[in-house]
Amino acid sequence: MNSVIKMILLLVLFGFLILIRAFENELFYDPYLSFFKNDYLYIDSPRREIFKLTMFTTLRYVLNSGISLGIIYLFFKDKNIVKFSALIYGLSFLVLILLFLYFVINPQQEDYYTFFNIRRFLIQPLLLLLLLPAFYYHKLKNKKS
């Protein structure tokens, strides 16, 4: 693939991630967006519809994950890396959504900070920030060997 086309596609995919973040209030049901912008350590958990919140959080995770897998593919051109990344995204989702549901169903003020961070991994492409440098380092290490 031409490097110019590759750069344009990467910019488009990163642009999609930015758009998801920029329009999160309009695209997704999430009462925790405004809750965590306030002084959440001292107020009660917001009213929420658990099923609707779970579905929109899942949708956001799937969108971010799909775009992130596209970015990983464009960076490395290795289907094995993409498959491994998809496995990591899938297993991470299972663990994180279970923890997310626990904290949504059982909100306690002393758990808000932990919940905030678990939720962040679900709604933001943080795994991409971990996987890109890890695979890059792995690729560099294998070239030297």
Buried (B, 14 or more C-beta within 10 A) or exposed (E): EEEEEEEEBBEEBBEBBEEBBEEBEEBBBBBBBEBBEEEBEEEEBBEBEEEEBBEBBBEBBEBBBBBBBBBBBBBBEBEEBBEBBBEBBEEBBEEBBEBBBEBBEEBEEEBBEEBBEBBEBBBBBBBBEEBBEEBEEEEEEEEEE
